Amino acid sequence: MNTAKTTSADDKLSPLRVKRITAIEILTFAAIGLLLYVAHVAFIPIALALLCALILSGPVEALFKLHVPRGLSATIILLVIMGLVVGAVNLMWAPTQEWFAAAPQTVRVIKRKLNPVIKVITHVEELRSSAGSIGAAGQPAGSSAAAAADKESAPVLIIDATREVMVSLLTFTIVTLFLLAGGPPMLARMTAAFVDDLNAGHVLSIIEKVRGEVGRFYVTTAIINVALGCATTGVMMLCGMPTPYLWGILAAGLNFIPYAGSTLTLITVTLVAFVSFDGIGRVLAVAGSYLLLAMLEGQIIQPLFVGRRLKINPLLIFLALWFGGLFWGIAGVILATPALLTLKVIAEHSIGGKSVMEFLGPNNQSPDAGKTLGKLVRPMVRKPGSRG
């Protein structure tokens, strides 16, 4: 009886089907990746403009319903945002200059406090050098003349870098204005022209859903990050940290980068406390207080106001941040999470996108997780008499 039941159960098992990837698809993906890497100077401003238009299209469309032209509302909103950015930079400029001016003194303080560790590292380096010199004994020392490379002067490098930044900012502003002025209908017509079997109405509905979900997510996240920055400023002020509002602005800005942002802020404030204070107790107080704030924000406030519907697997976020930074630097890190969020929202509102949602979603630790994944597999019954 048990053997019959086992055989019957085995007959219902479906073999795993793996979609074959052709050489043309591999070459296509490789060509796209190479193009994005080589031509990053051209693509980065456009990608950032798309993200900015996606986030700001909500208020622009709200003003458009009040009979305010899209172009006028987009210009006003961009001017307000630029003013806020300039104000934040102006607020951070003075303390940042003070830290740069005190850099030599800071390095000396770090060397003094890390003197025991430096001695151990120096001793290990001496042993390694001695072992290398013993291994190289008896070998003729080759005299290789290093070619002197022509180095450009510092003013020329600064001018080139400033020119690239200004061109990128101008491109970003112009593309953002055009996207906001055209609105979702323009994006729908442009997308439908390059995608088969889709009409402009269907694309427009998907764009509206992506705009609503991602825009709401980033607006809520921005409010939470501002609150986190204010709380960090207050805590740093209570701990006696120098320029506390600088660390508050840093915490609010970096917290837009999941996981890596709060970690980088924790490392920064801990190093500053290590340099500024002599007692280890105050250093631990600074690090522990910010760690407590970050845990409250990440484990309680963020899930409460944002919810888990747009949560993504942390491993995929880490990989997206890694490859984004590898391809496009800071801009790639900024665009990594929005790209994953957009992909998840599109999959949520597309036919056959359930498997993509399960792939992008967070780890499900419930006992029914296996049943949920099993529903994604298309059952296939073996033919009678077939053997695996």
C-alpha positions in Angstrom: 0.0 0.0 0.0 2.7 2.4 0.9 4.6 1.6 -2.3 1.5 2.3 -4.4 1.0 5.6 -2.6 4.6 6.6 -3.2 4.4 5.7 -6.8 1.2 7.7 -7.3 2.8 10.7 -5.6 5.9 10.4 -7.7 3.8 10.3 -10.9 2.3 13.7 -10.0 5.7 15.3 -9.6 6.6 17.6 -12.4 10.2 17.8 -13.7 11.9 21.2 -13.4 11.8 23.2 -16.5 14.5 25.7 -17.0 14.1 28.4 -19.7 17.0 28.2 -22.1 18.8 31.4 -22.7 20.1 31.8 -26.3 23.4 33.2 -27.3 21.7 36.2 -28.9 20.0 37.1 -25.6 23.3 36.8 -23.7 25.0 39.0 -26.3 22.2 41.5 -26.1 22.4 41.8 -22.4 26.1 42.1 -22.5 25.9 44.8 -25.2 23.4 46.8 -23.1 25.5 46.5 -20.0 28.6 47.6 -21.9 26.7 50.6 -23.4 25.4 51.7 -20.0 28.9 51.4 -18.6 30.8 53.2 -21.4 28.2 55.9 -22.0 27.4 56.6 -18.4 28.0 60.3 -18.8 25.1 60.5 -21.2 22.7 58.1 -19.5 23.1 59.2 -15.8 21.4 62.6 -16.2 18.6 61.1 -18.2 18.0 58.3 -15.6 18.1 60.7 -12.7 15.6 63.0 -14.6 13.3 60.0 -15.1 13.4 59.3 -11.4 12.8 62.9 -10.5 9.9 63.2 -12.9 8.4 60.0 -11.5 8.5 61.4 -8.0 7.4 64.9 -8.8 4.7 64.0 -11.3 2.2 63.6 -8.4 2.1 67.3 -7.3 2.4 68.4 -11.0 -0.7 66.4 -11.9 -2.5 67.6 -8.8 -1.9 71.2 -9.8 -2.8 70.4 -13.4 -6.3 69.3 -12.2 -6.6 72.8 -10.7 -6.0 74.2 -14.2 -2.4 75.1 -13.6 -0.3 74.3 -16.7 2.1 71.4 -16.3 5.1 73.5 -17.5 4.5 76.3 -15.0 3.9 73.9 -12.0 7.0 71.9 -12.9 9.1 75.1 -13.1 7.9 76.3 -9.7 8.4 72.9 -8.0 11.9 72.6 -9.4 12.8 76.1 -8.3 11.5 75.3 -4.8 13.6 72.1 -4.6 16.7 73.9 -5.9 16.2 76.5 -3.2 16.0 73.8 -0.5 19.1 72.1 -1.8 21.0 75.4 -1.9 19.9 76.1 1.7 21.0 72.7 2.9 24.4 73.1 1.2 24.8 76.5 2.7 24.0 75.1 6.1 26.6 72.4 5.8 29.2 74.5 4.1 30.7 76.2 7.2 31.0 73.1 9.4 32.4 71.1 6.5 35.0 73.7 5.9 35.9 73.6 9.6 36.4 69.9 9.5 38.6 70.2 6.4 40.7 72.9 8.0 41.1 70.7 11.1 42.0 67.6 9.1 45.8 67.6 10.0 45.0 68.0 13.7 42.3 65.2 13.3 44.8 62.9 11.7 47.3 63.5 14.6 44.6 62.7 17.2 43.7 59.5 15.4 47.3 58.5 15.2 47.7 59.2 18.9 44.7 57.2 19.9 45.5 54.3 17.6 49.2 54.2 18.4 49.1 50.7 19.9 47.3 49.3 16.9 49.7 51.2 14.5 52.7 49.7 16.3 51.3 46.1 15.8 50.6 46.8 12.1 54.1 48.3 11.7 55.7 45.3 13.3 53.8 42.9 11.0 54.8 45.0 8.0 58.4 44.8 9.0 58.3 41.1 9.3 56.6 40.8 5.9 59.3 43.1 4.4 62.1 41.0 6.0 60.6 37.8 4.6 60.3 39.3 1.2 63.9 40.5 1.2 65.1 37.0 2.3 63.2 35.4 -0.6 64.6 37.9 -3.1 68.2 37.4 -1.9 70.6 36.4 -4.7 68.4 37.6 -7.5 69.8 40.5 -9.7 68.0 43.7 -9.0 66.4 44.9 -12.2 66.6 48.5 -12.8 63.4 49.7 -14.4 63.1 53.3 -15.2 59.6 54.5 -14.5 58.3 56.7 -17.3 57.3 60.1 -16.1 53.7 60.7 -16.9 52.6 64.1 -17.9 50.3 65.4 -15.2 47.8 68.1 -15.9 47.7 71.1 -13.7 45.1 71.3 -10.9 43.2 74.2 -12.4 42.7 72.3 -15.7 41.4 69.3 -13.8 39.0 71.5 -11.8 37.7 73.2 -14.9 37.1 69.9 -16.7 35.3 68.5 -13.7 33.2 71.6 -13.2 32.3 71.6 -16.9 31.1 68.0 -16.8 29.0 68.7 -13.7 27.4 71.8 -15.2 26.5 70.0 -18.4 25.0 67.1 -16.5 23.0 69.4 -14.3 21.7 71.3 -17.3 20.8 68.1 -19.0 19.0 66.8 -15.9 17.0 70.0 -15.5 15.9 70.2 -19.1 14.9 66.6 -19.4 13.0 66.8 -16.1 11.1 69.9 -17.2 10.2 68.2 -20.5 9.0 65.0 -18.8 6.9 66.9 -16.2 5.5 69.3 -18.8 4.5 66.4 -21.1 3.1 64.4 -18.3 2.2 60.7 -18.2 0.4 60.8 -21.6 3.7 61.6 -23.3 5.6 58.8 -21.5 2.8 56.4 -22.5 3.0 57.3 -26.2 6.8 57.0 -26.1 6.8 53.7 -24.4 4.0 52.2 -26.6 6.0 53.1 -29.7 8.8 50.7 -28.6 6.8 47.9 -27.0 4.9 45.3 -29.0 1.3 44.4 -28.1 0.8 47.4 -25.9 -1.4 50.4 -26.5 -0.9 53.8 -25.1 -3.9 53.4 -22.7 -2.5 50.2 -21.1 0.9 51.8 -20.7 -0.6 54.9 -19.2 -2.4 52.9 -16.6 0.8 51.1 -15.6 2.7 54.5 -15.5 -0.1 55.9 -13.3 0.2 53.0 -10.9 4.0 53.1 -10.8 3.9 56.9 -10.3 1.4 56.6 -7.5 3.1 53.8 -5.6 6.7 54.9 -6.0 5.9 58.6 -5.5 3.9 57.9 -2.3 6.8 55.7 -1.1 9.4 58.4 -1.6 7.3 61.2 -0.2 6.6 59.1 3.0 10.3 58.1 3.2 11.4 61.7 2.8 9.1 62.7 5.7 10.5 59.9 7.9 14.1 60.8 7.0 13.6 64.4 7.9 12.2 63.3 11.2 15.2 61.0 11.6 17.5 63.9 10.8 15.9 66.1 13.4 16.1 63.4 16.0 19.7 62.7 15.2 20.5 66.4 15.5 18.9 66.5 19.0 20.6 63.4 20.2 24.0 64.5 18.9 23.5 67.9 20.6 22.7 66.1 23.9 25.8 64.0 23.5 28.0 67.1 23.0 29.0 66.3 19.4 30.4 69.2 17.4 28.2 70.6 14.6 25.2 68.4 15.5 23.0 69.6 12.6 25.7 68.4 10.2 25.2 64.8 11.3 21.4 65.3 11.3 21.5 66.3 7.6 23.9 63.5 6.8 21.6 60.9 8.5 18.6 62.2 6.7 20.3 62.2 3.3 22.1 58.9 3.5 19.0 57.1 4.9 17.5 57.2 1.4 20.0 54.4 0.6 18.6 51.3 2.3 20.9 49.5 4.8 24.1 51.0 3.5 23.1 54.6 4.3 22.4 54.1 8.0 25.5 51.9 8.3 27.7 54.7 6.8 26.1 57.3 9.1 26.8 55.1 12.2 30.4 54.7 11.1 30.8 58.4 10.5 29.4 59.6 13.8 31.3 56.9 15.7 34.6 58.1 14.1 33.8 61.7 14.9 33.0 60.9 18.5 36.2 58.9 18.7 38.2 61.9 17.6 36.2 64.5 19.6 36.0 62.7 23.0 38.6 61.2 25.2 36.4 58.8 27.2 35.1 55.6 25.6 31.8 56.1 27.4 30.8 59.1 25.3 31.8 57.4 22.1 29.6 54.4 23.0 26.8 56.8 23.9 26.9 58.5 20.5 27.1 55.2 18.6 24.4 53.5 20.8 22.0 56.5 20.5 22.1 56.6 16.7 21.9 52.9 16.5 18.7 53.0 18.6 17.2 55.7 16.4 18.1 53.7 13.2 16.5 50.5 14.7 13.3 52.4 15.7 13.1 53.9 12.2 13.8 50.7 10.3 11.9 48.2 12.4 8.9 50.2 13.6 8.3 53.5 11.9 9.1 52.5 8.3 6.9 49.3 8.3 4.1 51.2 10.1 3.8 54.1 7.6 5.2 52.6 4.4 4.1 49.0 4.9 5.6 45.8 3.6 3.9 45.8 0.2 6.9 47.5 -1.4 9.5 45.7 0.6 12.2 44.0 -1.4 14.6 41.2 -0.6 17.6 42.7 1.2 20.0 40.5 -0.8 18.7 41.9 -4.1 19.0 45.5 -2.7 22.6 44.8 -1.7 23.4 43.4 -5.2 21.6 46.3 -6.9 23.6 48.8 -4.8 26.8 47.0 -5.6 26.3 46.7 -9.3 24.8 50.2 -9.5 27.8 51.7 -7.8 30.1 49.6 -10.0 28.5 50.8 -13.2 27.5 54.4 -12.4 29.0 55.3 -9.0 26.9 57.4 -6.7 24.2 57.8 -9.3 23.9 54.1 -9.6 23.5 53.7 -5.9 20.7 56.3 -5.9 18.9 54.6 -8.8 19.3 51.0 -7.6 16.4 51.0 -5.2 13.9 52.9 -7.4 14.6 50.6 -10.2 13.7 47.5 -8.1 10.6 49.3 -6.7 9.4 50.2 -10.2 10.0 46.6 -11.4 8.0 45.2 -8.5 5.1 47.6 -9.1 5.0 46.7 -12.8 5.1 43.0 -12.0 2.3 43.5 -9.5 0.0 45.0 -12.1 1.0 42.8 -15.0 -0.3 39.4 -16.1 2.2 36.6 -15.2 4.2 38.9 -12.8 3.5 36.9 -9.7 6.7 35.0 -10.0 8.7 38.2 -10.3 7.0 39.6 -7.2 7.9 36.4 -5.2 11.5 36.8 -6.5 11.8 40.4 -5.5 9.8 40.2 -2.3 11.3 39.8 1.2 12.0 36.4 2.7 8.8 34.8 3.9 9.4 32.9 7.2 5.9 31.7 7.7 5.1 27.9 7.6 3.0 28.4 4.5 5.8 29.9 2.4 6.4 26.5 0.7 2.8 26.3 -0.4 3.0 29.9 -1.8 6.0 29.0 -3.9 4.5 25.7 -5.0 1.6 27.6 -6.5 4.0 29.3 -8.9 5.1 26.0 -10.4 3.0 24.8 -13.3 2.0 21.2 -12.6 2.8 18.5 -15.2 1.6 14.9 -14.9 3.9 12.3 -16.3 2.7 10.2 -19.1 1.8 6.6 -18.1 4.7 4.3 -18.4 7.4 7.1 -18.6 10.4 6.8 -16.3 12.6 9.6 -14.9 
